Amino acid sequence: MISLIGGCAYNNLEDPQIVPQPTPSNNNNQKYTVTASGMTFTPSSLTISIGDTVIFDNVSGFHNVNGTQATFSANPASFGNTTANA
């Protein structure tokens, strides 16, 4: 007679710890403007905090965006080629 004994593994892990998320402070929120001109951004680097506002201002001319797979075969999907207002 052959006897088979099966077992179940039990992992006694503690509950995962919840990491508290920072809460935005309404007291010191800053407003920054980043200017896009001549293929550059000014400032070129910006450190912001939760609750801050960043406005992007394009002072250069407008241009189209061509994201077709025929033009750029590495694109996962085609997009663009129509006018859009921002």
N, C-alpha and C positions, 0 to 999 in steps of 0.2 A: 504494500500500500504506500502510495506516495502522497505526502501531505505538502500542500503549497500554502505558504503564509505570505500574504500581501500586506503591505504597510502604506500608510499615507504619511507624507512628510508634513510637519507643522513648523511654520516659521513664526517665531514669537517676536516679530518686529514691533517696536514701539510705533505709536501713531506718528506720521510725518509731522515735523514741526512747521508751523505756519510762519512765514516770514512777513512781518508787517510792512505794508507799502507806505511810502511817504505821503503825507497829506499836503496838498498845495496850500500855501499860505497866501492869504489875500492881502497881507500887509505890505509886502515888498515886491510885488510883481513888477517886472520891468518890461518895457516895450522897445524892441530893436528893429532897425531897418537895414536890410541887406540890399545893396544896389548891384544890379547886373548890367554890365556895360563892357563892350569890347572883348567878349569871351572871358571876362573875369568877374569875380564877386568881391565887393568891398563892404565890410571887412572880409578877408579871405578865411578867417577862422572866428568862431563865436562860441562862447560857453554860455549856456542858458540853464535856467532852473525850472522846475515844475511850476506851471502857472504863468510863466513869461510868455510874451507874444513876439513873434518874428514876422515882419512884413517884408516880402520880396518885391522890389521895385525895379522893373525892367526899363532902363532908359535908352536902350538900343532899339533898333528897328525890329519890326515883327518879321517872322519867317515861318515857313511851313515845316511840318514834321512829317517825314516819310518813314514809316516803319513797316513797309510791306515785306513779305518774305521774298518776293522777287528781287527787291533791292538789297535787303540784308537777310540772307538765308539763315543766319543764326537766331533770328527772332523766333520765339516760340509761337507767336501769333501775329497776324497783321494788325495794324492800327493806323489811324491818321488819314492823311490825304484829303481831308475836308476842312473847311474853315471852322474855327472854334473861337468862342469868346471866353475870356477868363475874367 
